């Protein structure tokens, strides 16, 4: 331990925090993929439920670990308070992605199944978009690529209107209530997950006071 | 707002503190400051020596009662907010032969108590939120109570037997000795050379041996104070990441790992107050338990003794090394007395928690405690006893 202390580590504590944040995003996507696989034909099972819950639990643990590390970073007085506040904010977004992914699995538990839907491929395309968005966001966040972050925010922003339109369509649909509710909730969760991914990315390009403002309606953002 | 119109962030994720000084330059500066610190101790010693017998300056002058010496140690440390400055000055005075070991030992113990005021003051910043304050004040004052209990046990024992002084003398005499109770330190020669550069400058200003001595003492104390402050500041920046990593390790563990973290961080930054003050917000926020912070605090007590040991190397006098070793032994014996026995291990923590509970109900008690223990009692004690 003495030698380790004086030798130091190749990874700074902030590097460790960022790596954990990236892992949280990837784990959020893992939960999402597992949950949507169940929604698109896999169905509910003890194993899937266990997998979803345990990955979500890991995400929660990682969030607490990051909060502790941020508190230590602030207490040591490293002098980068904006970074501590930004990470304290976006770690919550990363955690929420896992939560909404878990909610998608709840739809399966309630009986939702999109496998036989007429528009199955279209519904699955939305899933693929969100999954890719989370993975891309993790990569962009890890590389601190602000230009890529802006491009990805723009892309994600385009999805939001689409989700709203799909929720509206579900509300007006003449199908069964359970199908309408499943679709409305599915798109609502996709919208929330997309918004949280955008929040994480805004940390790369937005000042501290403007974090989190991408999940509002466009006219309310300024 | 369209995504295409994203504003350029005035504060996107900014990695690490804005370091204007490259780490290598800072490291070299620390080595230079360390050298200057040793020169400061030697200047102090030389100044006191040149003034002659019985003229040890200011606050430490003419103290004979051990309790009064203890209070002087507390008060001096509270005034300079650094036990390292006090203990280094004591080492210089002992090395110069102007402060007897019997008086210096309680002063060193007082310095140990006095240094705990810093994190206690830090804890007062949490007064707005009761639970946070209770935890913060407990974390801070457990250090006070550990040192107070250690002094309450070891000072009477030392007065009766002189065991710390005798043991430290035995260890100090193991060092390769030179003539006249001195020892051969490689640093001694280098420090002497530095003092030799300053001496002619002072001699051009004054020819009076008294003024010369006073100038050396004042310059010595000023150099000790400034260099220690700058060493702490620079080391804290240099090893901030290592401190963080170590504390992250200590969060999940207690006992010896925590104690080792306390020693390492304190040796590195040359300040127990930095280590213990870092712990206060961590305990206040609930991520570090008071009982897990306790061994780190005890480690800081040991780590802080390295400064006096370094100062003793500059003096090259057995007496100076003896008092520095007393500082180390006092802290080690204190831990050995209180920590290994489970029933009394957490006594300082329990007392601190009880006081904190009272202080949460009556906030003025916390301020009164600081004023009474660290200022009023030492002043009244010195006035009455000496």
Interface residues (C-beta under 8 A of the other chain):
Chain A: X1 X2 X5 X6 X8 X9 X12 X13 X14 X67 X68 X69 X71 X72 X73 X74 X75 X76 X77 X78 X79 X80 X82 X83 X86 X144 X146 X150 X153 X154 X157 X203 X204 X205 X206 X207 X208 X218 X221 X222
Chain B: X1 X2 X3 X4 X6 X7 X9 X10 X11 X12 X13 X14 X15 X16 X17 X18 X236 X239 X240 X241 X242 X243 X244 X245 X246 X247 X248 X249 X251 X257 X260 X264 X268 X278 X279 X280 X281 X282 X285 X287
